[in-house]
Amino acid sequence: MRTIVGVLMCTIVFPVYAETAYVTERLPVALLAAFAEGSPVVKVIEGGVMLEVLERADKFAHVRDGQGAEGWIEARFLTNAPPARPQLERVQAELGKARKDLTDAQAHINQLETTLAQESARSAELSRTVEQTKTRAPAEAAAPTVPEPPSTDASDFSWGWLVLAFAMLWIGFGAGVVWLRERHRKRLGGMYLRI
């Protein structure tokens, strides 16, 4: 018995799905209070407005607009395709954004070209400076220099430099021994090689 009641309830209660339709863009259309052509006008709907179709009957459709106003409208003034006006506005907005992006890109390109011109001028100036330096260097090198005669005086010999040289030699030798020892220790896994 429950199954029969459930089947009857499913067949009696149909889900109502509202479809979306748009008013044609040609002209404003009257939203009528009743199903007939001579009924009073509830509201005037502009072209391109989206309406919710609640039901269809003969040449009329029962609709609801975005503000909640309900009424009847001739079905010939409805279309399922979205109107061209919002699409046109969207495309115009995208075109405006693309033009702004193009203007910004051109300004950035002009700024980069100015920077490039400044850097090119700086590079040319540096090249000229280098060329001038190169031309001066051979002229200065060609100038005769008089070598100083070697000193024959034994008092000019500095023993400090000789001591420093030998000290550096011994430090280098010690550092080399330490380096070799550590290198062998690492190779042998931590064992020291006695030298």
Disulfide bonds with the S-S distance in Angstrom:
none
